[in-house]
């Protein structure tokens, strides 16, 4: 009996097929890398926003911890309503630190505000904060703006800005606030005289 000889042709992948597969795989990797980069940018902005919100809440708690009776009425606006871009370093804050120091409430408030200002500058890249009464923190184009605090109403706002990157990779400076948070609470006592 004769056995049929079945020879199967072995077929492998040609070089062209391998190259096409590699090109398709490379495009998939590029797409995944682009998605990863945009996710990282979004996470950086989210982290900075959460830090800014936390700092703003902390400042509100600082304001509430000092009753108006402990801060002279002539210095309330100059004490609480600040712009960190115009403040000096926090070295003077150490004057109220330690067991042997004696600070009155106004000196302690100044030290705590300088310390808070330094944390804004350190915790956020290019960080800046402004605390004021501003019933309309936007300009005529609808963009958030520094300064121009109108002093109206009982609502105190914290404007916070930092350096960030746009979706197109452009570096956005802190030329305008990224976040404006109203401080809730009883701030009717802290009106300019």
Backbone torsions as a table, in degrees:
resi	resn	phi	psi	omega
1	UNK	NA	133.9	-175.4
2	UNK	-95.4	128.6	-179.7
3	UNK	-87.8	129.9	177.3
4	UNK	-70.4	135.3	178.8
5	UNK	-95.9	111.3	-179.0
6	UNK	-106.4	111.4	176.3
7	UNK	-103.7	122.2	176.8
8	UNK	-96.3	135.3	177.5
9	UNK	-75.4	124.1	178.3
10	UNK	-83.9	132.9	-176.6
11	UNK	-122.8	127.3	177.3
12	UNK	-112.0	-176.4	178.5
13	UNK	-87.8	135.6	178.0
14	UNK	-81.0	165.0	-179.1
15	UNK	-61.6	-36.0	179.8
16	UNK	-64.9	-42.7	179.7
17	UNK	-63.8	-40.0	178.7
18	UNK	-64.8	-43.7	179.7
19	UNK	-63.9	-40.1	177.8
20	UNK	-63.2	-43.0	178.7
21	UNK	-63.4	-40.6	178.2
22	UNK	-64.8	-39.9	178.1
23	UNK	-63.8	-44.3	178.3
24	UNK	-62.2	-43.1	178.9
25	UNK	-63.8	-39.1	179.1
26	UNK	-64.3	-41.4	177.4
27	UNK	-64.0	-38.6	178.0
28	UNK	-64.4	-40.9	178.0
29	UNK	-65.6	-39.4	177.5
30	UNK	-63.0	-41.7	177.3
31	UNK	-62.2	-42.9	178.9
32	UNK	-66.1	-38.2	178.9
33	UNK	-66.2	-41.0	177.2
34	UNK	-62.0	-41.5	177.8
35	UNK	-64.6	-40.4	179.1
36	UNK	-63.9	-42.0	179.9
37	UNK	-65.2	-43.3	178.9
38	UNK	-66.8	-32.6	176.2
39	UNK	-66.7	-41.1	178.2
40	UNK	-63.1	-42.3	178.1
41	UNK	-62.4	-43.2	178.9
42	UNK	-63.0	-41.3	178.6
43	UNK	-64.5	-38.4	178.4
44	UNK	-63.4	-43.7	179.7
45	UNK	-65.9	-41.7	178.9
46	UNK	-63.3	-42.4	178.4
47	UNK	-63.1	-45.0	178.9
48	UNK	-64.4	-39.1	178.2
49	UNK	-63.8	-42.8	178.8
50	UNK	-65.3	-39.4	177.5
51	UNK	-64.6	-43.6	179.3
52	UNK	-62.6	-42.6	179.2
53	UNK	-64.5	-40.2	178.6
54	UNK	-63.9	-43.2	178.1
55	UNK	-64.2	-39.4	178.7
56	UNK	-64.3	-44.2	177.7
57	UNK	-61.8	-39.6	179.1
58	UNK	-61.7	-39.3	179.4
59	UNK	-67.2	-38.9	175.8
60	UNK	-60.5	-40.5	177.5
61	UNK	-66.4	-36.6	176.7
62	UNK	-62.3	-44.2	179.2
63	UNK	-62.8	-40.3	-178.4
64	UNK	-72.3	-21.3	-178.3
65	UNK	-78.6	-11.7	177.8
66	UNK	-111.6	103.7	176.8
67	UNK	-66.1	152.0	-176.5
68	UNK	-59.8	-25.2	-179.5
69	UNK	-69.5	-21.3	-178.2
70	UNK	-92.2	-8.3	179.2
71	UNK	-119.8	129.4	-177.1
72	UNK	-60.6	140.2	-174.7
73	UNK	-64.2	-26.5	-179.9
74	UNK	-73.5	-20.9	-176.9
75	UNK	-109.0	6.6	-177.2
76	UNK	-61.5	-51.0	-178.4
77	UNK	-64.3	-43.5	-179.0
78	UNK	-72.2	-22.2	179.9
79	UNK	-81.7	-54.0	-173.6
80	UNK	-85.3	-35.8	-175.0
81	UNK	-89.9	106.0	-170.0
82	UNK	-129.8	166.2	169.1
83	UNK	-133.1	116.0	-174.6
84	UNK	-65.5	-19.2	-179.8
85	UNK	-71.1	-19.5	-179.1
86	UNK	-105.4	1.4	-178.7
87	UNK	-89.5	147.9	177.0
88	UNK	-77.7	-168.9	180.0
89	UNK	-75.9	166.9	-175.6
90	UNK	-88.6	18.0	-178.8
91	UNK	-63.4	-30.8	179.2
92	UNK	-69.8	-18.4	179.8
93	UNK	-65.7	-25.1	-178.7
94	UNK	-70.6	-12.5	179.2
95	UNK	-64.9	-22.9	-179.8
96	UNK	-103.4	10.2	179.2
97	UNK	-97.1	149.9	174.8
98	UNK	102.3	162.0	-175.9
99	UNK	-75.8	-26.1	-174.1
100	UNK	-92.1	2.1	-178.1
101	UNK	-92.3	152.3	174.9
102	UNK	-129.6	117.3	179.9
103	UNK	-120.8	140.5	171.9
104	UNK	-82.6	168.5	-176.0
105	UNK	-56.2	-37.5	179.8
106	UNK	-66.5	-39.1	178.4
107	UNK	-67.9	-41.1	179.4
108	UNK	-65.3	-41.1	177.2
109	UNK	-59.9	-45.4	178.4
110	UNK	-60.0	-41.5	179.2
111	UNK	-65.4	-42.4	179.7
112	UNK	-67.0	-37.4	179.0
113	UNK	-68.1	-41.1	177.4
114	UNK	-63.9	-39.4	177.2
115	UNK	-63.0	-44.3	178.7
116	UNK	-62.2	-42.3	179.1
117	UNK	-59.7	-42.3	178.3
118	UNK	-64.8	-37.9	179.1
119	UNK	-66.1	-35.0	175.9
120	UNK	-61.3	-45.4	-177.6
121	UNK	-67.7	-30.7	-177.7
122	UNK	-86.8	-40.6	-173.3
123	UNK	-75.6	-25.3	-179.0
124	UNK	-118.2	137.7	179.2
125	UNK	-65.3	115.1	-176.9
126	UNK	67.5	30.5	-172.5
127	UNK	-62.5	142.0	176.7
128	UNK	-146.0	142.8	177.1
129	UNK	-138.1	148.5	176.4
130	UNK	-135.9	132.1	179.5
131	UNK	-118.7	125.0	-177.8
132	UNK	-164.7	175.9	169.7
133	UNK	-92.6	121.4	-178.8
134	UNK	-150.1	107.4	-178.8
135	UNK	-77.6	-16.0	178.3
136	UNK	-142.5	89.0	-176.3
137	UNK	-78.4	7.2	-179.1
138	UNK	-106.4	152.6	175.7
139	UNK	-85.9	-174.5	-175.9
140	UNK	-65.8	-21.4	177.4
141	UNK	-87.9	-3.2	179.7
142	UNK	90.3	5.9	178.5
143	UNK	-87.8	144.3	174.6
144	UNK	-64.4	147.4	-175.9
145	UNK	-139.6	150.2	172.7
146	UNK	-80.6	156.7	174.6
147	UNK	65.9	-159.0	179.6
148	UNK	53.4	30.6	177.6
149	UNK	-69.4	122.6	-173.8
150	UNK	-85.3	-8.3	177.0
151	UNK	70.2	10.7	-177.3
152	UNK	-86.3	147.1	171.5
153	UNK	76.4	-177.7	-179.5
154	UNK	-99.3	1.2	-176.2
155	UNK	-87.8	120.2	176.0
156	UNK	-99.4	132.6	-179.9
157	UNK	-117.1	151.3	171.7
158	UNK	-113.3	119.1	176.5
159	UNK	-100.2	127.9	-177.8
160	UNK	-128.4	134.9	177.7
161	UNK	-135.6	159.3	179.2
162	UNK	-160.5	165.0	176.4
163	UNK	-74.4	139.0	178.9
164	UNK	-147.6	173.8	175.4
165	UNK	-115.3	140.0	177.4
166	UNK	-78.8	175.5	177.7
167	UNK	-61.6	-26.7	-178.4
168	UNK	-90.1	4.4	178.0
169	UNK	88.5	2.5	178.8
170	UNK	-74.8	141.1	177.0
171	UNK	-82.1	122.1	178.1
172	UNK	-97.4	119.2	-179.5
173	UNK	-74.6	-174.0	177.6
174	UNK	-99.6	40.5	179.2
175	UNK	-71.1	-14.5	174.2
176	UNK	-147.8	155.4	179.6
177	UNK	-64.7	148.1	173.9
178	UNK	-95.0	-21.3	-173.7
179	UNK	-147.6	133.3	174.1
180	UNK	-126.0	119.6	-178.2
181	UNK	-118.3	128.5	174.1
182	UNK	-76.8	141.6	175.8
183	UNK	-95.0	118.5	179.8
184	UNK	-87.7	152.5	179.4
185	UNK	137.4	-176.4	-178.3
186	UNK	-89.2	88.6	178.7
187	UNK	-106.8	16.7	178.3
188	UNK	-64.4	-26.5	179.4
189	UNK	-69.8	-23.2	-173.8
190	UNK	-100.9	63.4	174.2
191	UNK	-103.1	151.7	177.1
192	UNK	-64.3	140.7	-178.8
193	UNK	-66.1	NA	NA
